[in-house]
Amino acid sequence: MKKTIRRKLAAEKARIEQQLDQARSASGAAPMLSAANIHFEIAQKTVAIAHGGIGAIHLLVRNTGLAKIIDEKLHLLKVHAPYHESDHVLNIAYNLLCGGRTLDDIELRRNDRAFLAAIGAKSIPDPTTAGDFCRRFEAKDLDVLTDAINETRLDVWAKQGPAFTAKTARIDADGTMVSTDGCCKEGMDITYNGVWGYHPLLVSFANTGEPLFIVNRSGNRPSHEGVVPRFDAAITLCRRAGFKDILLRGDTDFAMTSAFDAWDEDGVRFIFGNDARKNMVAIAEGHPDELYRELERRAERIVATQTRERPEDVKDRIVRERGFQTLRPKSEEVIDFEYQPGKCRKTYRVIALKKNITVTRGELALFDEVRYFFYITNDLTLSADAVVNEARQRCNQENLIAQLKSGVHALHAPVNTLNANGAYMLMASLAWTLKAWFALSLPISPRWQKRHTLERDDVLRMEFRTFIATMINIPAQIIHAGRRIIYRLLAWNRTEHILFRFLDAM
């Protein structure tokens, strides 16, 4: 980062801290929000946008070569008049990165002269044209676009150094419901809980929270449908990146026993939930209680300062007072044994988790109940506790799905066919992927390694809404001078130094 920029950032930080200190020592005789004489004018010469951080994202796209790869691989337009395939893909992703929620919000960007100047465009596709582009996709085209993004992903991963690929590559899979109020959307169906919509499959890279594959499916399809080839493609992708140790994770629906032998012979580890069928429960109950041992949970985060006093559990008090029937966990015990699924030639390790649950009504304990949960794996080195805790970490993918649904608004169905909505989900999820690449592209200085690593991890785990607020929504004046597009930032926030470190890397 240039010394002049560093000094300006430090000066802005000092000004706001001084102002806040003065506010704390104020008399309080009048309200703080006291502005009264407010007037509005329209600037004649200054051209500015509210989304100054979009320039950094566009630099990232240019630096990674994503647009070039998309145009080389994806061929949906016979004539580029005037837009290319990459223009359409990035148009949808940039709309969401600028806070848009629907295709119609593209019109705001399309009629913003400053925004067009900021990304060097005379025009961008309107919402109708964007929807028409989604409808051009067939199933093979979705795979082509996915491959183009994953090819770029490999380049981003390659710049992380050997420490990145020395870790275990954790690949998670899950399905989720995408509801729709439409009546004429091709491919929609009624789900198991009576909701109309789609049931997309998500295969993600848990290390960085990147979606590797999103496959849109009809609403009544099972969660595991089509997951094996996507798992295999993800394994190939991680092997190309240089990962030696690969771990597949999923709940009971994704325990595809027909593929276990092939994965095991390929040196791929897996941990899946397993259905508590009668034969499995009988095996677990056949082991004496003396062989079970208490589950050792993961250690909680160590608090450097004094821990705060835990507040009253209001919900628990109300449940007890009103005499509701409640399940209260008493203990968790584990045991492991060998088991050969019907579609496998080999035996695999099963960890049985026995939960002892007390059923209560108010303060009265009614009876004790035992429930069994099972996890199947080919890993013989991890302890039973570690297998259970590893399987539970897969729940982080639920946070990713929540972000793609409510934060990015990628898991939505705004168009009228199965493949078109799959294309929209894929292009919209690129906004989240670009956020992850932004974090991975932050340079780490040896002198400030600990601080820079923490900042990178914070951005990587950051909610999409927070990322937009801190890294994208920075007012900026747009100046064209000397064949350059200059973003002159008009505001300061506490994370702006991270943005400038990213720009140095670009």
C-alpha positions in Angstrom: 0.0 0.0 0.0 1.4 3.5 -0.9 2.5 5.6 2.0 0.2 8.5 0.9 -2.8 6.2 1.0 -1.8 4.7 4.4 -1.4 8.2 5.8 -4.9 9.3 4.5 -6.5 6.2 6.0 -4.8 6.8 9.3 -5.9 10.5 9.2 -9.5 9.5 8.5 -9.5 7.0 11.4 -8.0 9.6 13.7 -10.7 12.2 12.7 -13.6 9.8 13.4 -12.1 8.6 16.7 -11.6 12.2 17.8 -15.2 13.1 16.9 -16.5 10.1 18.8 -14.5 11.0 21.8 -15.9 14.6 21.7 -19.4 13.2 21.5 -18.9 11.1 24.6 -17.9 14.2 26.6 -20.7 16.4 25.3 -23.1 17.9 27.7 -26.2 16.1 26.3 -28.3 19.3 26.4 -29.6 18.7 22.9 -30.2 15.5 20.8 -27.3 14.4 18.6 -29.4 14.1 15.5 -29.9 17.8 15.1 -29.5 18.5 11.4 -32.3 20.9 10.3 -31.2 23.1 7.4 -30.9 20.4 4.7 -31.0 21.2 1.0 -30.6 18.9 -2.0 -28.8 19.7 -5.3 -27.8 17.8 -8.5 -24.1 17.8 -9.3 -23.3 19.2 -12.8 -19.8 17.7 -13.3 -19.1 15.2 -10.6 -19.9 11.6 -11.6 -20.1 9.2 -8.6 -21.5 5.8 -7.6 -22.5 4.2 -4.3 -20.8 1.0 -5.1 -17.1 2.0 -5.3 -15.9 -1.5 -4.4 -17.3 -3.0 -7.7 -14.2 -1.8 -9.4 -12.1 -4.1 -7.2 -14.3 -7.0 -8.1 -14.0 -6.1 -11.8 -10.2 -6.0 -11.4 -10.4 -9.5 -9.8 -12.4 -10.8 -12.8 -9.8 -9.3 -15.2 -6.9 -10.6 -13.2 -8.2 -14.2 -13.0 -9.1 -14.2 -16.7 -12.7 -15.4 -15.8 -14.4 -13.4 -18.6 -12.0 -14.7 -21.2 -12.4 -18.3 -20.2 -16.2 -17.9 -20.2 -16.1 -16.5 -23.7 -13.8 -19.2 -24.9 -15.9 -22.1 -23.6 -19.5 -20.9 -23.6 -21.1 -20.4 -27.0 -24.8 -19.5 -26.7 -25.0 -16.4 -29.0 -24.6 -16.5 -32.7 -24.0 -12.8 -33.0 -22.5 -10.6 -30.3 -24.8 -7.6 -30.8 -23.4 -6.1 -28.7 -23.0 -8.4 -25.6 -20.7 -11.4 -25.2 -21.6 -14.4 -23.0 -19.3 -13.1 -20.2 -21.2 -9.8 -20.2 -24.4 -11.6 -19.5 -22.9 -13.8 -16.7 -21.1 -10.9 -15.0 -24.2 -8.7 -15.4 -26.2 -11.0 -13.1 -23.3 -11.5 -10.6 -22.5 -7.7 -10.4 -26.2 -6.9 -9.9 -26.2 -9.0 -6.7 -22.9 -7.7 -5.6 -24.3 -4.2 -5.8 -27.2 -5.1 -3.5 -29.7 -6.2 -6.2 -32.2 -9.0 -5.3 -34.0 -9.7 -8.5 -33.5 -9.5 -12.3 -35.5 -6.3 -12.3 -32.9 -4.6 -10.2 -30.5 -4.7 -13.2 -32.5 -1.8 -14.6 -31.1 0.4 -11.8 -27.6 -0.3 -12.9 -28.4 -0.1 -16.6 -29.7 3.5 -16.1 -26.9 4.6 -13.9 -24.4 6.5 -16.1 -21.8 6.5 -13.4 -22.0 2.8 -12.9 -21.6 2.2 -16.6 -18.6 4.5 -16.7 -17.1 2.7 -13.7 -17.0 -0.7 -15.4 -16.1 0.8 -18.9 -19.4 -0.2 -20.5 -21.7 1.8 -22.8 -24.6 -0.5 -21.8 -25.4 -3.7 -20.0 -28.2 -6.2 -20.8 -31.7 -5.2 -19.5 -33.7 -7.6 -17.2 -35.7 -9.0 -20.1 -32.5 -9.7 -22.1 -30.9 -11.3 -19.0 -33.9 -13.6 -18.6 -33.7 -14.5 -22.3 -30.1 -15.4 -22.0 -30.9 -17.8 -19.1 -33.5 -19.5 -21.3 -30.8 -20.3 -23.9 -29.1 -22.8 -21.6 -29.4 -26.5 -22.1 -28.0 -29.1 -19.6 -24.7 -29.3 -21.4 -24.3 -25.6 -21.4 -24.7 -25.5 -17.6 -21.8 -28.0 -17.4 -19.7 -25.8 -19.7 -20.2 -22.7 -17.6 -19.5 -24.7 -14.4 -16.2 -26.0 -15.9 -15.2 -22.4 -16.9 -15.7 -21.1 -13.4 -13.9 -24.1 -11.9 -10.9 -23.7 -14.3 -10.6 -20.1 -13.0 -10.9 -21.5 -9.5 -7.9 -23.7 -10.0 -5.8 -20.6 -10.9 -7.0 -18.8 -7.7 -6.2 -21.9 -5.6 -2.7 -22.3 -7.2 -1.7 -18.8 -5.9 -2.4 -19.8 -2.3 0.9 -21.7 -2.0 1.7 -25.3 -0.8 0.2 -24.8 2.7 -3.3 -24.4 1.1 -3.2 -27.8 -0.6 -1.4 -29.5 2.2 -4.7 -29.5 4.2 -7.5 -31.9 3.8 -10.0 -31.0 1.0 -13.4 -31.3 2.5 -16.3 -31.7 0.0 -19.8 -31.4 1.3 -23.1 -32.2 -0.5 -26.7 -31.3 0.3 -30.0 -30.6 -1.3 -32.3 -27.7 -0.5 -35.8 -26.6 -1.5 -36.4 -23.5 -3.6 -40.1 -22.6 -3.5 -41.9 -20.6 -6.1 -45.4 -19.1 -6.4 -45.4 -19.5 -10.2 -47.8 -21.9 -11.9 -46.2 -22.2 -15.3 -42.5 -23.0 -14.5 -41.3 -26.0 -16.4 -39.7 -28.7 -14.1 -41.4 -27.5 -10.9 -43.1 -30.1 -8.8 -44.6 -30.5 -5.3 -42.1 -31.4 -2.6 -42.5 -33.8 0.3 -43.8 -31.1 2.5 -46.4 -29.8 0.1 -44.4 -26.8 -1.3 -44.1 -26.2 -5.1 -40.7 -25.5 -6.5 -37.3 -27.0 -7.3 -34.8 -29.1 -5.4 -31.3 -28.0 -6.4 -28.2 -30.1 -5.4 -25.2 -28.2 -3.9 -21.7 -29.6 -3.8 -19.3 -27.2 -2.0 -15.7 -26.9 -1.0 -15.9 -26.6 2.8 -12.4 -25.2 3.3 -13.4 -21.8 1.7 -17.2 -22.2 1.5 -17.1 -22.1 -2.4 -20.0 -23.7 -4.3 -18.4 -26.1 -6.8 -21.5 -27.5 -8.4 -25.2 -26.3 -8.4 -27.6 -28.6 -10.2 -31.2 -27.6 -10.4 -33.7 -30.5 -10.2 -37.4 -31.0 -10.0 -39.1 -30.4 -6.7 -39.9 -34.1 -6.1 -36.5 -35.6 -6.7 -34.5 -37.2 -3.9 -31.7 -35.3 -2.3 -28.9 -37.7 -3.4 -29.9 -37.8 -7.1 -26.9 -37.1 -9.3 -24.5 -36.6 -6.4 -22.0 -39.4 -7.3 -20.8 -37.9 -10.6 -20.6 -34.5 -8.9 -18.6 -36.0 -6.1 -16.3 -37.6 -8.6 -15.9 -34.3 -10.5 -15.1 -32.5 -7.3 -12.5 -35.1 -6.4 -10.9 -34.7 -9.9 -10.9 -30.9 -9.4 -9.2 -31.1 -6.0 -6.6 -33.5 -7.3 -5.8 -31.2 -10.1 -5.4 -28.4 -7.5 -2.8 -30.6 -5.7 -4.8 -31.9 -2.7 -3.6 -35.3 -1.6 -6.1 -35.9 1.2 -9.8 -35.6 0.2 -12.7 -36.1 2.5 -16.4 -36.5 1.4 -19.1 -35.6 3.8 -22.9 -35.8 3.8 -26.0 -36.8 5.7 -27.8 -40.1 5.5 -29.3 -39.4 2.1 -25.8 -39.1 0.6 -24.4 -42.4 1.9 -24.1 -43.9 -1.6 -22.9 -47.4 -0.7 -22.6 -48.4 -4.4 -19.7 -45.9 -4.7 -18.0 -46.7 -1.4 -15.6 -49.3 -2.8 -14.5 -47.1 -5.8 -13.8 -44.2 -3.5 -11.9 -46.3 -1.0 -9.8 -47.9 -3.7 -9.1 -44.4 -5.0 -7.7 -43.2 -1.7 -10.6 -40.9 -0.9 -11.9 -40.7 2.6 -15.6 -40.3 3.4 -17.8 -39.8 6.5 -21.6 -40.1 6.0 -24.5 -40.4 8.2 -26.2 -43.8 8.1 -29.9 -44.6 8.5 -30.8 -46.1 11.9 -32.3 -49.2 10.4 -33.5 -52.1 12.5 -30.4 -54.3 11.8 -28.1 -51.4 12.7 -29.9 -50.7 15.9 -29.8 -54.4 16.8 -26.0 -54.5 16.4 -25.6 -51.4 18.5 -27.9 -52.8 21.2 -26.0 -56.1 21.1 -22.9 -54.4 22.6 -22.8 -54.3 26.4 -23.2 -50.9 28.0 -19.7 -51.3 29.5 -18.1 -51.0 26.0 -19.7 -47.6 25.3 -17.8 -44.5 26.4 -18.7 -40.9 26.8 -18.5 -38.8 23.6 -15.8 -36.2 23.9 -17.0 -33.0 22.2 -14.8 -30.5 20.5 -13.2 -28.0 22.9 -14.9 -24.7 23.1 -13.2 -21.5 22.1 -10.9 -20.2 24.8 -11.9 -16.7 25.9 -8.9 -14.5 26.7 -10.8 -12.2 29.0 -13.1 -13.1 31.9 -16.2 -15.0 30.7 -19.5 -13.2 31.1 -22.2 -14.5 33.4 -24.7 -16.6 31.4 -28.1 -14.9 31.1 -31.3 -16.5 32.2 -32.7 -19.1 29.8 -36.1 -17.5 29.4 -37.4 -20.2 27.0 -36.5 -23.0 29.4 -38.2 -21.3 32.3 -41.4 -20.8 30.4 -41.4 -24.4 29.2 -41.0 -25.6 32.8 -43.6 -23.3 34.2 -46.2 -24.3 31.6 -45.5 -28.0 31.9 -44.6 -28.7 28.2 -43.3 -32.1 27.4 -39.6 -31.7 26.5 -36.7 -33.9 25.4 -33.5 -33.2 27.5 -30.2 -34.8 26.5 -28.7 -36.7 29.4 -25.6 -38.2 27.9 -24.0 -39.2 24.6 -21.9 -42.4 24.2 -20.1 -43.9 21.3 -19.0 -47.3 20.1 -17.6 -48.5 16.7 -17.9 -51.8 14.8 -17.5 -53.2 11.3 -20.3 -53.4 8.9 -20.7 -54.4 5.2 -23.4 -52.6 3.3 -25.3 -54.7 0.8 -23.8 -53.0 -2.3 -20.2 -53.2 -1.0 -17.6 -55.9 -1.3 -15.7 -54.6 1.8 -16.6 -53.9 5.4 -16.5 -50.4 6.7 -16.3 -48.8 10.1 -19.5 -47.6 11.7 -19.7 -45.4 14.7 -22.9 -45.7 16.8 -23.8 -42.7 18.8 -26.2 -43.6 21.7 -28.1 -40.6 23.0 -29.7 -41.0 26.4 -32.7 -38.6 26.5 -34.9 -37.8 29.5 -38.5 -36.9 28.6 -39.8 -34.3 31.1 -43.0 -32.4 31.7 -42.4 -29.2 33.6 -40.1 -30.2 36.5 -41.2 -33.9 36.4 -39.1 -36.5 34.7 -41.4 -38.9 32.9 -39.1 -41.6 31.5 -35.7 -42.1 29.8 -35.4 -42.8 26.1 -32.5 -44.1 24.0 -31.9 -43.0 20.4 -29.2 -44.2 18.0 -27.4 -42.3 15.3 -24.9 -43.9 12.9 -21.9 -42.7 10.9 -20.1 -44.8 8.3 -16.5 -44.1 7.2 -13.5 -45.8 5.7 -11.1 -43.8 7.9 -9.5 -46.2 10.5 -7.2 -43.5 12.0 -9.6 -41.0 13.5 -11.1 -41.7 16.9 -14.8 -42.3 17.2 -15.2 -38.9 18.8 -13.3 -37.2 15.9 -15.5 -39.0 13.3 -18.7 -37.7 15.0 -17.3 -34.2 15.4 -16.2 -34.2 11.7 -19.6 -35.3 10.6 -21.2 -32.5 12.7 -19.0 -29.9 11.1 -20.8 -30.6 7.8 -23.6 -28.5 9.2 -21.6 -25.4 8.2 -22.9 -26.1 4.7 -26.3 -25.1 6.1 -24.9 -21.6 6.7 -23.6 -21.5 3.0 -27.1 -22.5 1.8 -28.7 -19.8 4.0 -26.3 -17.2 2.5 -27.0 -18.3 -1.1 -30.7 -18.1 -0.4 -31.2 -15.0 1.8 -27.9 -13.2 1.4 -26.9 -13.5 -2.3 -30.5 -14.4 -3.4 -28.9 -17.0 -5.8 -31.1 -20.0 -4.9 -34.2 -18.5 -6.5 -36.3 -19.3 -9.6 -37.0 -16.0 -11.5 -37.4 -17.6 -15.0 -39.7 -20.2 -16.4 -37.8 -23.4 -17.2 -35.7 -25.9 -15.2 -32.5 -25.2 -17.1 -33.0 -21.4 -17.1 -33.4 -21.3 -13.4 -30.4 -23.6 -13.0 -28.4 -21.1 -15.1 -29.6 -18.2 -13.0 -28.6 -20.1 -9.8 -25.2 -20.8 -11.3 -24.5 -17.2 -12.5 -25.9 -15.7 -9.3 -23.8 -17.9 -7.0 -20.8 -16.5 -8.9 -21.3 -13.4 -6.7 -20.5 -15.4 -3.6 -17.6 -17.1 -5.3 -16.1 -13.8 -6.2 -16.3 -12.8 -2.6 -14.3 -15.9 -1.6 -11.8 -15.2 -4.3 -11.5 -11.6 -3.0 -10.5 -13.0 0.4 -8.1 -15.6 -1.1 -6.4 -12.9 -3.2 -5.5 -10.7 -0.1 -1.7 -10.7 0.2 -0.2 -11.8 3.5 3.0 -9.9 4.5 5.5 -11.9 6.5 5.9 -9.0 8.9 2.1 -8.9 9.6 1.3 -12.5 8.9 -0.9 -13.1 11.9 -3.0 -10.0 11.4 -3.3 -10.4 7.7 -4.3 -14.0 8.0 -7.0 -13.1 10.5 -8.3 -10.4 8.2 -8.4 -12.8 5.3 -10.3 -15.4 7.3 -12.7 -12.8 8.5 -13.5 -11.8 4.9 -13.8 -15.4 3.9 -16.4 -16.1 6.7 -18.1 -12.8 6.3 -21.8 -12.7 5.6 -22.6 -11.5 2.1 -24.6 -8.5 3.4 -21.7 -7.4 5.5 -19.3 -7.8 2.6 -21.4 -5.6 0.4 -21.7 -3.0 3.2 -18.0 -2.8 4.0 -16.2 -3.6 0.7 -18.7 -2.7 -2.1 -20.9 0.1 -0.9 -18.2 2.8 -0.7 -19.2 6.1 -2.4 -16.7 6.9 -5.2 -16.2 9.6 -7.8 -15.5 8.2 -11.3 -12.9 10.0 -13.3 -11.7 9.2 -16.8 -8.2 10.6 -17.3 -5.2 9.4 -19.2 -6.9 6.2 -20.5 -7.5 5.3 -16.9 -10.7 4.9 -14.9 -10.0 6.4 -11.5 -12.2 5.6 -8.5 -11.8 8.4 -6.0 -13.3 7.1 -2.7 -15.5 9.7 -1.0 -15.9 7.9 2.4 -13.9 6.0 4.9 -14.7 2.8 6.9 -12.7 0.6 9.2 -12.0 -2.1 6.6 -10.9 0.1 3.8 -7.2 -0.8 4.4 -8.2 -4.4 3.5 -9.6 -3.1 0.2 -6.3 -1.3 -0.6 -4.3 -4.3 0.2 -6.4 -6.3 -2.2 -5.9 -3.6 -4.9 -2.1 -3.8 -4.3 -2.3 -7.5 -5.1 -4.2 -6.8 -8.3 
